[in-house]
Every structure is written in structure tokens, then in C-alpha cells.
Amino acid sequence: MKTRKSPMTETESWEIIQNMIANAKQDVKDDGYFLLLWGWLVLVASIGHYLLLTLTDFAHPYAVWSLMLVGIVATIWKVGKYRKQRVKTYVGTIMQSLWLAVFVGIIITLIGAGFEIGFRAAYPIILILYGIGIFISGSLFRFTPLIIGAVGTWSLALVAFFVPFQTQLLLLALATMISYIIPGFLLKSQYTHE
């Protein structure tokens, strides 16, 4: 490997940074897949939970959340596939770490707040965590629909603290539409037109 004898110029440094951001943006465009995958899974699960809870006598309406196992398997498969095809970027690593942290935060919230305090307390916190992940992603890639989705999700999180659990399920579905599904389709559309 060659070493540089002269320090990098400001222009060269800026070009390297721009290339890293462009590579990571390419990753997030492909990751429209993850927004759509998780968006649709959470949307179906939250509406399914709501319908089973309000329209049936089914003893375990929350069982529909087992759909998340499909998302976990699909995510592991897709990440493995990406690692073989993509150059690892610093921004890509940050994104993976961010969403892993959001996922761990959601699991802790579900276990801690969900089982100890009640799921009515857990869902607004989950919406806050969703909003954080979406906001940072949108800010990092300067993708306004994600930022708007995050602000909308945070607004719904605030409302969720004051409504019954059944309504929280519908707010979660709405948050998923504005922060995952709509931006996911916009990313996918941009990607296919480039």
C-alpha cells in the first residue's frame, strides 16, 4: 500500500466525504426494501391486533405480532446478501448500528414496560424510538420524507400517551405509513428512476 508524502488537500478530503455519503445513499436507496418490509409487517400486525382485539373474542390477539419473525429472518438474509455485494462504508456502519440500537430499545421497552407497567405505556415509547431512527436516517441522507415521517411519528407518540391501547394500535399503523411505507416507496421510486 502506498503512503502519501503530502497531506490531503481540503478538496480531496471533501471528495472522499462526498463519495462516502454517495455510497451510503446508494445503500439507503436499496434499504427502501427494509422500510417497506418492516413498514408492511408492522402495519399488518398493528391493524390485525386492533381487529382481533375489538371485533373478536380471540384470547391472544397479540399473536399476530409473530409476523415480526418474518422480518427478522428477511433482514438477516438481506444484510448477509448486502455484505457480499457492497463496499462497507462508515455511514453504512452507523446506519446498521443505529437500527440495531433502535431494535434493542424496542425489545427492552416491550419486555420492561410492556410486562411490568403495561403495553399502553410501551407503545408511545416505541413510537419515540421509531421517530429517532427515522429522523437520524433522514437527516444523515438529507431525505426530507423521512424527516417529516419522524416528526409525524413523534406527534403521534405524544397523542398515544393520552389514548386507550386500542387507539395506540391505530396510531402505530398510521406512524408506520408516514415514516416507513411512504418514504420507502419514494426511495424505491428514486432508485428505479436512476
Secondary structure, 3 states (H helix, E strand, C coil): CCCCCCCCCHHHHHHHHHHHHHHHHHHHHHCHHHHHHHHHHHHHHHHHHHHHHHHCCCCCHHHHHHHHHHHHHHHHHHHHHHHHHCCCCHHHHHHHHHHHHHHHHHHHHHHHHHHHHCHHHHHHHHHHHHHHHHHHHHHHCCCHHHHHHHHHHHHHHHHHCCCCHHHHHHHHHHHHHHHHHHHHHHHHHHHHHC
